[in-house]
Amino acid sequence: MTNTAKILNFGRGNFAGQERNVADLDDGYARLSNMLLEAYSGADLTKRQFKVLLAILRKTYGWNKPMDRITDSQLSEPPRFSWRVFYL
């Protein structure tokens, strides 16, 4: 009896030649403490609330600010929200 394996193709396709996007710290990053990250990941937020949270984190921790004044127009800048759906 020979030891052979049957190779199955699950339709993932051939990715040769496709450009891969990889997160690069040279493009910038937001330092966030592990405690905050774990608290936010465990929060029961809607998709829209989570997007607002990410926008606030970007406007504060993304610029190394522990706090900042953020207007509703800053939060509604594209591509985040339109004025119609901004209100939670």
ZALODREN-697335 format. One record per residue: residue number from 1; residue in three letters; x, y, z of N, C-alpha, C in turn. Coordinates in steps of 0.05 Angstrom, whole numbers, m for minus. Example, Ala and Ser with C-alpha at 12.3 -4.5 7.8 and 13.67 -1.06 7.14 Angstrom:
% ZALODREN-697335
+-----+-----+--------+--------+--------+--------+--------+--------+--------+--------+--------+
:   k :   r :     nu :     nv :     nw :    cau :    cav :    caw :     cu :     cv :     cw :
+-----+-----+--------+--------+--------+--------+--------+--------+--------+--------+--------+
:   1 : ALA :    264 :   m114 :    156 :    246 :    m90 :    156 :    264 :    m66 :    156 :
:   2 : SER :    257 :    m45 :    142 :    273 :    m21 :    143 :    258 :      1 :    157 :
+-----+-----+--------+--------+--------+--------+--------+--------+--------+--------+--------+
END
This chain:
% ZALODREN-697335
+-----+-----+--------+--------+--------+--------+--------+--------+--------+--------+--------+
:   k :   r :     nu :     nv :     nw :    cau :    cav :    caw :     cu :     cv :     cw :
+-----+-----+--------+--------+--------+--------+--------+--------+--------+--------+--------+
:   1 : MET :     17 :    m23 :      0 :      0 :      0 :      0 :     18 :     25 :      0 :
:   2 : THR :     12 :     44 :    m17 :     28 :     68 :    m19 :     15 :     91 :     m3 :
:   3 : ASN :     32 :    108 :      7 :     22 :    132 :     21 :     19 :    155 :      2 :
:   4 : THR :     m5 :    160 :     m6 :    m10 :    182 :    m25 :    m31 :    200 :    m13 :
:   5 : ALA :    m31 :    225 :    m21 :    m50 :    244 :    m11 :    m65 :    256 :    m35 :
:   6 : LYS :    m90 :    260 :    m32 :   m106 :    273 :    m53 :   m107 :    303 :    m46 :
:   7 : ILE :   m100 :    320 :    m65 :   m100 :    348 :    m60 :   m127 :    359 :    m70 :
:   8 : LEU :   m141 :    373 :    m52 :   m167 :    385 :    m58 :   m164 :    415 :    m61 :
:   9 : ASN :   m178 :    426 :    m81 :   m178 :    454 :    m86 :   m204 :    465 :    m75 :
:  10 : PHE :   m203 :    482 :    m55 :   m228 :    493 :    m44 :   m235 :    521 :    m55 :
:  11 : GLY :   m225 :    527 :    m78 :   m233 :    551 :    m92 :   m221 :    577 :    m81 :
:  12 : ARG :   m198 :    575 :    m68 :   m186 :    599 :    m58 :   m171 :    614 :    m80 :
:  13 : GLY :   m168 :    602 :   m102 :   m156 :    615 :   m125 :   m126 :    617 :   m125 :
:  14 : ASN :   m116 :    628 :   m146 :    m88 :    632 :   m149 :    m82 :    661 :   m144 :
:  15 : PHE :    m67 :    668 :   m124 :    m62 :    695 :   m116 :    m35 :    705 :   m127 :
:  16 : ALA :    m22 :    690 :   m144 :      3 :    699 :   m155 :     m2 :    723 :   m173 :
:  17 : GLY :     14 :    743 :   m170 :     12 :    767 :   m186 :     m7 :    788 :   m175 :
:  18 : GLN :    m21 :    781 :   m154 :    m39 :    801 :   m142 :    m24 :    817 :   m121 :
:  19 : GLU :    m30 :    843 :   m120 :    m18 :    860 :   m100 :    m28 :    854 :    m72 :
:  20 : ARG :    m11 :    852 :    m53 :    m19 :    847 :    m25 :    m16 :    872 :     m9 :
:  21 : ASN :    m36 :    879 :      6 :    m35 :    902 :     24 :    m28 :    892 :     52 :
:  22 : VAL :     m6 :    902 :     62 :      4 :    894 :     88 :      5 :    919 :    106 :
:  23 : ALA :     m4 :    916 :    131 :     m2 :    939 :    149 :     27 :    947 :    153 :
:  24 : ASP :     32 :    973 :    150 :     60 :    983 :    152 :     60 :   1005 :    172 :
:  25 : LEU :     77 :   1002 :    192 :     79 :   1023 :    213 :     90 :   1049 :    203 :
:  26 : ASP :    104 :   1048 :    180 :    115 :   1073 :    168 :     93 :   1091 :    159 :
:  27 : ASP :     69 :   1080 :    154 :     46 :   1096 :    145 :     31 :   1109 :    169 :
:  28 : GLY :     40 :   1103 :    193 :     28 :   1114 :    217 :     13 :   1093 :    232 :
:  29 : TYR :      9 :   1099 :    258 :     m5 :   1081 :    275 :    m15 :   1096 :    299 :
:  30 : ALA :    m34 :   1085 :    313 :    m45 :   1097 :    338 :    m37 :   1079 :    361 :
:  31 : ARG :    m22 :   1090 :    380 :    m15 :   1075 :    404 :    m39 :   1074 :    423 :
:  32 : LEU :    m46 :   1050 :    430 :    m69 :   1047 :    448 :    m62 :   1026 :    469 :
:  33 : SER :    m68 :   1032 :    494 :    m60 :   1013 :    515 :    m76 :    987 :    513 :
:  34 : ASN :    m64 :    965 :    521 :    m78 :    939 :    520 :   m103 :    940 :    537 :
:  35 : MET :   m103 :    954 :    559 :   m127 :    955 :    576 :   m150 :    967 :    561 :
:  36 : LEU :   m145 :    990 :    547 :   m167 :   1002 :    532 :   m175 :    985 :    508 :
:  37 : LEU :   m156 :    973 :    495 :   m163 :    956 :    472 :   m181 :    932 :    481 :
:  38 : GLU :   m174 :    920 :    503 :   m190 :    897 :    512 :   m218 :    907 :    522 :
:  39 : ALA :   m219 :    930 :    535 :   m245 :    941 :    543 :   m263 :    947 :    520 :
:  40 : TYR :   m252 :    959 :    499 :   m267 :    965 :    475 :   m276 :    940 :    460 :
:  41 : SER :   m258 :    920 :    459 :   m265 :    896 :    444 :   m287 :    880 :    458 :
:  42 : GLY :   m289 :    884 :    485 :   m310 :    869 :    499 :   m336 :    885 :    502 :
:  43 : ALA :   m336 :    910 :    492 :   m360 :    927 :    494 :   m381 :    917 :    474 :
:  44 : ASP :   m406 :    919 :    482 :   m428 :    911 :    465 :   m437 :    935 :    449 :
:  45 : LEU :   m424 :    941 :    427 :   m429 :    964 :    410 :   m442 :    956 :    384 :
:  46 : THR :   m459 :    973 :    374 :   m469 :    969 :    346 :   m446 :    976 :    327 :
:  47 : LYS :   m450 :    969 :    302 :   m430 :    975 :    282 :   m425 :   1005 :    280 :
:  48 : ARG :   m446 :   1020 :    281 :   m444 :   1049 :    278 :   m430 :   1061 :    303 :
:  49 : GLN :   m436 :   1051 :    327 :   m423 :   1061 :    351 :   m393 :   1054 :    350 :
:  50 : PHE :   m387 :   1030 :    340 :   m359 :   1022 :    338 :   m344 :   1040 :    319 :
:  51 : LYS :   m357 :   1048 :    297 :   m344 :   1066 :    278 :   m339 :   1093 :    290 :
:  52 : VAL :   m358 :   1103 :    306 :   m354 :   1129 :    320 :   m330 :   1126 :    340 :
:  53 : LEU :   m329 :   1104 :    354 :   m307 :   1099 :    373 :   m280 :   1099 :    358 :
:  54 : LEU :   m279 :   1086 :    335 :   m254 :   1085 :    320 :   m246 :   1113 :    310 :
:  55 : ALA :   m267 :   1129 :    302 :   m261 :   1156 :    293 :   m250 :   1173 :    315 :
:  56 : ILE :   m262 :   1170 :    339 :   m252 :   1185 :    362 :   m224 :   1177 :    370 :
:  57 : LEU :   m219 :   1151 :    370 :   m192 :   1141 :    375 :   m171 :   1152 :    355 :
:  58 : ARG :   m179 :   1153 :    330 :   m161 :   1163 :    309 :   m155 :   1193 :    314 :
:  59 : LYS :   m176 :   1208 :    321 :   m173 :   1237 :    325 :   m157 :   1243 :    351 :
:  60 : THR :   m157 :   1225 :    370 :   m143 :   1230 :    395 :   m116 :   1214 :    396 :
:  61 : TYR :   m118 :   1189 :    401 :    m94 :   1173 :    404 :    m78 :   1171 :    378 :
:  62 : GLY :    m91 :   1174 :    355 :    m77 :   1174 :    330 :    m58 :   1198 :    327 :
:  63 : TRP :    m64 :   1220 :    342 :    m47 :   1243 :    342 :    m33 :   1247 :    369 :
:  64 : ASN :    m31 :   1225 :    385 :    m18 :   1225 :    411 :    m30 :   1245 :    430 :
:  65 : LYS :    m57 :   1247 :    430 :    m71 :   1265 :    448 :    m89 :   1247 :    466 :
:  66 : PRO :    m87 :   1250 :    492 :   m105 :   1235 :    509 :   m134 :   1245 :    508 :
:  67 : MET :   m138 :   1271 :    500 :   m164 :   1282 :    496 :   m163 :   1304 :    475 :
:  68 : ASP :   m186 :   1311 :    464 :   m187 :   1332 :    444 :   m216 :   1340 :    440 :
:  69 : ARG :   m220 :   1364 :    430 :   m247 :   1372 :    422 :   m252 :   1363 :    394 :
:  70 : ILE :   m274 :   1348 :    391 :   m280 :   1337 :    364 :   m309 :   1345 :    358 :
:  71 : THR :   m312 :   1358 :    336 :   m339 :   1366 :    328 :   m353 :   1344 :    313 :
:  72 : ASP :   m379 :   1346 :    311 :   m394 :   1326 :    296 :   m387 :   1327 :    266 :
:  73 : SER :   m379 :   1350 :    256 :   m372 :   1351 :    228 :   m345 :   1337 :    223 :
:  74 : GLN :   m327 :   1337 :    243 :   m303 :   1321 :    240 :   m308 :   1291 :    240 :
:  75 : LEU :   m328 :   1283 :    256 :   m334 :   1254 :    256 :   m349 :   1246 :    231 :
:  76 : SER :   m362 :   1265 :    218 :   m377 :   1257 :    194 :   m361 :   1261 :    169 :
:  77 : GLU :   m336 :   1267 :    171 :   m319 :   1269 :    147 :   m318 :   1242 :    133 :
:  78 : PRO :   m318 :   1243 :    106 :   m317 :   1218 :     91 :   m291 :   1203 :     98 :
:  79 : PRO :   m291 :   1178 :     97 :   m313 :   1160 :     89 :   m329 :   1149 :    113 :
:  80 : ARG :   m329 :   1163 :    135 :   m342 :   1151 :    159 :   m372 :   1152 :    158 :
:  81 : PHE :   m385 :   1175 :    156 :   m414 :   1177 :    158 :   m424 :   1199 :    141 :
:  82 : SER :   m449 :   1197 :    134 :   m463 :   1220 :    122 :   m480 :   1232 :    144 :
:  83 : TRP :   m488 :   1257 :    141 :   m504 :   1270 :    162 :   m530 :   1255 :    167 :
:  84 : ARG :   m541 :   1242 :    147 :   m566 :   1228 :    151 :   m564 :   1206 :    172 :
:  85 : VAL :   m541 :   1192 :    173 :   m539 :   1169 :    190 :   m520 :   1173 :    213 :
:  86 : PHE :   m511 :   1198 :    217 :   m491 :   1203 :    238 :   m503 :   1199 :    266 :
:  87 : TYR :   m527 :   1208 :    271 :   m538 :   1206 :    298 :   m543 :   1178 :    306 :
:  88 : LEU :   m534 :   1171 :    330 :   m536 :   1144 :    340 :   m564 :   1139 :    350 :
+-----+-----+--------+--------+--------+--------+--------+--------+--------+--------+--------+
END
